[in-house]
Structures are given as structure tokens and as C-alpha cells.
Amino acid sequence: MLPAFIQKRLRRFSSAEEGYISVEAVIVLPVMLWLFGVGWVYFDAFRQQSVNQKANYVIGDMISRETDGVSGQYISNTYNLLTMLTKSSGDYTDLRVAVVQYDEDSDTWSVVWSRQRGGTMSGRENRLTDADLADYADRLPPAMDNQQLVIVETWEDWAPTFNVGIGDFEIRTYSFTSPRYAPQIPFSNS
């Protein structure tokens, strides 16, 4: 059985009618819920960025290990893999895969082949071209003559679950990988 002083305090607590706790709860609860929503949204944004980057690395590594080359169907299935790994809708996700080659004599990179999937949003429907590579010059590593790299780019339009001051934005990931088991990765339409 409970000691008498604990019983006395419990009786006094149950009969108290001041209402301080209720007033404090009404003031603090909305702020607490808003802070919870902010934490949730920011965590989800960073989590989705991380998931997209990891999916990008998986795709780049997968393509870099090909020895027989890739086809249009392979790229389509890679896009399906991207949407599955990121748990995103194909309406809001794009993929571009390109193989580029370095020419030591002219100190330039050129596109060997490039394919994209998705392309439902304006500005991201194009294959990578030699003219586009000027924007990538500072991101590509030093290379030997005729060395190839696989460039994988992904885009996803992300929208927050709650409106807490962060709006919709585009998650863009980029990676490059050297071919692993063959010096080049050809593209075949067959």
C-alpha cells in the first residue's frame, strides 16, 4: 500500500482545478507539433538526397562493369531500377547516362554516346552533347588519352510532406565511373 503522504498528494492533484497545465499545453502543443513537422521535412529531404545519390552510384557501378555493351532496353531497365530504388514516380524522375572519352592532343572530352529516360520536365529532355561538356570540365578527373568515363545524372522533383518553410526543389545527383573490366562500353541498338 502507498504511504500516507503519497496518497494525500495524489488526492490533492486529482482535485486541483487551477488549469495551469491546460493553458500551457494549448500554448506549447502547436509549437511542438510545428517543430516535429520541421524536423520530419528536413530529415526526409536529406534522406531522399542520400537515397538518390546511392542509387546513382549503383547505376554507375553497374554500367561500368558491363563488358558486352548496353542497349536501349538496358537503359530503360536502368531507369526502372532508379525509380524502384528511390521509390519515386516516373513522372518526377529523370536519368541520363553518357560515356565520354578524353583526347589528350586537344585536351578535351567528347561524348561517345548518351541516352536519357524520363524527360517529362522541361530542360532535362536532352542527351549530353560535346557542347554540354564544357560545363563538366571542372568536374571530370585528369585522364589518359582515349580513356572513357561513364557519367550518370539523375533528377527528382521533391515536394515536402508539410509546408514548414521549405518549398519544392530538384534533387540532382551526378557521378562518374571508369569502365572496370573493359576499356570501353559500347552502345548497341540491338
C-alpha positions in Angstrom: 0.0 0.0 0.0 1.1 3.6 -0.7 2.4 5.7 2.2 0.0 8.3 3.5 1.9 11.3 2.2 1.8 9.9 -1.4 -2.0 9.2 -1.1 -2.5 12.7 0.2 -0.7 14.3 -2.7 -2.4 12.1 -5.3 -5.8 13.2 -3.8 -4.8 16.8 -3.9 -3.6 16.5 -7.5 -6.8 14.8 -8.7 -9.0 17.5 -7.1 -6.9 20.5 -8.4 -8.8 22.8 -10.7 -6.4 25.6 -11.4 -5.9 24.7 -15.1 -2.3 25.8 -15.5 -1.3 22.7 -17.3 -4.2 23.0 -19.8 -3.2 26.6 -20.6 0.4 25.7 -21.0 -0.5 22.7 -23.2 -2.6 24.9 -25.5 0.3 27.3 -25.9 3.1 24.8 -26.3 1.4 22.0 -28.3 1.2 23.8 -31.6 4.8 24.9 -31.4 5.9 21.3 -30.5 3.9 19.9 -33.5 5.4 22.5 -35.8 8.9 21.7 -34.7 8.2 18.0 -35.2 6.9 18.7 -38.7 10.1 20.8 -39.5 12.3 18.0 -38.2 10.4 15.5 -40.3 10.6 17.5 -43.5 14.3 18.3 -43.2 15.2 14.8 -42.3 13.1 13.5 -45.3 14.8 15.9 -47.7 18.3 14.8 -46.6 17.2 11.2 -46.6 15.9 11.4 -50.2 19.1 13.2 -51.4 21.1 10.4 -49.9 18.9 7.7 -51.5 19.2 9.4 -54.9 23.0 9.6 -54.6 23.3 5.9 -53.6 21.0 4.9 -56.5 23.2 7.0 -58.8 26.3 5.2 -57.6 24.7 1.8 -58.0 23.8 2.6 -61.6 27.2 4.0 -62.5 28.9 0.9 -61.0 26.5 -1.5 -62.7 27.2 0.1 -66.1 31.0 0.3 -65.5 31.1 -3.5 -65.1 29.5 -4.3 -68.5 31.8 -6.0 -71.0 29.2 -6.6 -73.8 28.0 -3.0 -74.0 24.5 -1.7 -73.3 21.3 -1.3 -75.3 18.3 1.0 -75.2 16.4 -1.7 -73.3 19.2 -1.8 -70.8 18.9 1.9 -70.2 15.1 1.6 -69.9 15.5 -1.1 -67.3 18.2 1.0 -65.5 15.6 3.8 -65.3 13.1 1.4 -63.9 15.7 0.4 -61.3 16.3 4.1 -60.4 12.6 4.7 -59.8 12.4 1.5 -57.7 15.5 2.3 -55.6 14.3 5.9 -55.0 10.7 4.9 -54.6 9.8 7.8 -56.8 7.3 8.3 -59.6 8.5 8.2 -63.1 6.7 11.4 -63.7 9.1 13.3 -61.4 12.4 11.4 -62.0 14.8 11.6 -64.9 18.0 9.7 -65.8 20.8 10.5 -68.2 23.7 8.1 -68.9 26.6 9.1 -71.1 30.0 7.7 -71.9 32.7 10.3 -72.6 36.2 10.0 -73.9 39.3 12.1 -73.3 41.5 13.3 -76.2 45.0 14.2 -74.9 46.1 16.1 -78.0 43.2 18.6 -77.8 42.8 18.3 -74.0 39.0 17.9 -74.5 36.3 15.4 -73.6 33.8 14.2 -76.2 30.6 12.3 -75.9 30.8 8.7 -77.3 27.1 8.0 -76.6 24.4 9.4 -74.4 20.9 8.2 -73.6 18.2 9.6 -71.3 15.0 8.3 -69.8 12.2 10.2 -68.1 12.4 13.6 -69.6 8.9 14.7 -68.5 10.1 18.0 -67.1 11.3 20.9 -69.3 15.0 21.4 -69.7 16.0 17.8 -69.0 15.0 16.1 -72.1 18.3 16.3 -74.0 21.1 13.8 -74.4 24.5 15.0 -73.3 26.4 16.7 -76.2 30.0 17.8 -76.7 28.9 21.4 -76.2 27.4 20.5 -72.8 30.8 19.0 -71.7 32.2 22.5 -71.3 30.1 22.7 -68.1 31.6 19.5 -66.9 35.3 20.3 -67.4 36.0 21.2 -63.8 34.1 18.1 -62.5 35.9 15.5 -64.6 39.1 13.9 -63.4 42.5 14.0 -65.1 42.6 11.2 -67.7 44.8 9.4 -70.1 44.4 9.6 -73.9 41.3 7.8 -75.1 40.2 7.0 -71.5 36.4 6.7 -71.2 34.2 7.6 -68.2 30.6 6.7 -67.5 28.6 9.7 -66.4 25.3 9.1 -64.6 23.0 12.0 -63.8 19.6 11.8 -62.0 17.0 14.4 -61.3 14.0 14.1 -59.0 11.4 16.8 -58.2 10.9 16.6 -54.4 8.0 18.1 -52.5 7.8 18.3 -48.7 5.1 16.5 -46.8 4.3 19.6 -44.7 4.6 23.3 -45.5 7.2 24.4 -43.0 9.1 27.0 -45.0 10.9 24.7 -47.4 9.4 24.5 -50.9 9.6 22.0 -53.7 13.1 21.6 -55.1 15.1 19.5 -57.5 17.4 16.8 -56.2 20.2 16.4 -58.8 22.9 13.8 -58.5 26.0 13.3 -60.6 28.7 10.6 -60.7 31.4 9.4 -63.0 33.0 5.9 -63.1 35.7 4.4 -65.2 34.9 1.2 -67.0 36.1 -1.7 -64.9 36.6 -4.9 -67.0 36.8 -3.5 -70.5 38.4 -0.3 -71.8 35.1 0.9 -73.3 31.4 0.4 -73.0 29.8 0.5 -76.5 26.1 1.2 -77.1 24.2 -1.2 -79.3 20.7 -0.6 -80.7 20.0 -4.3 -81.0 
